[in-house]
Amino acid sequence: MASKTYEDFTADLENSRDAVFAVAKHIQANGRDVILPIHSVTPSEEERYSFQDQCDLKVAVPHQVKQSSRDFQSVEEFGFKMITVDEEYKIKKQTANPPHAYWIVNKSRTGAIIIPWNTKDKWDTYSSRDVTQRSRECSFVRCPSNLCKFISLK
C-alpha cells in the first residue's frame, strides 16, 4: 500500500477540524467554555512525521477569585479554622457548573489560599448581619482550613 502523500495528510488534517468543531459544539451546548488552540499544518513533508500538536481543543474550567484585605503567607497565618468561601446563594447558583476552586488572594498579591470545590461536602453555613452589606442578614459558606492550601504567586 502506498504511503499517504503530504497533500493527503494535510487534507485529512483540515477535514478533521469538522470533528473537533462537532465536539466543541457539544461541550459548549452543555454549558462549558471551549478554547480552540491555533490550528497549524506541519511546515514541510519531511517534518510531518515528527509533528505533534498540543491538543485539538481545551475545555475551560471556571475558577472564582476573591481579593482579601488581609496579608498572609500561609493558611495558618490567615488565622481562621473555617474559611469563608462565598455567600450561600452564590454557591447554589454555581452547582450546575461549579468552579474547580475558589482563590483568596492576599492583599500583596504574592500568594493565595485555594479552596477546591471537591471539598464542598465538608463545608458548612453560618448566618450573620454583614456591616459591609448595610447590615442585611447574610448566609455564608465556609470550608475547614485544613482542606485548603496556600500557594505562592511570586
Secondary structure, 3 states (H helix, E strand, C coil): CCCCCHHHHHHHHHHHHHHHHHHHHHHHHCCCCEECCCCCCCCCCCCHHHCCCCCCCEECCCEEEEECCCCCCCHHHHCCCEEEEEEHHHHHHCCCCCCCEEEEECCCCCEEEEEEHHHHHHCEEEEEEEHHHCCEEEEEEEEEHHHCEEEECC
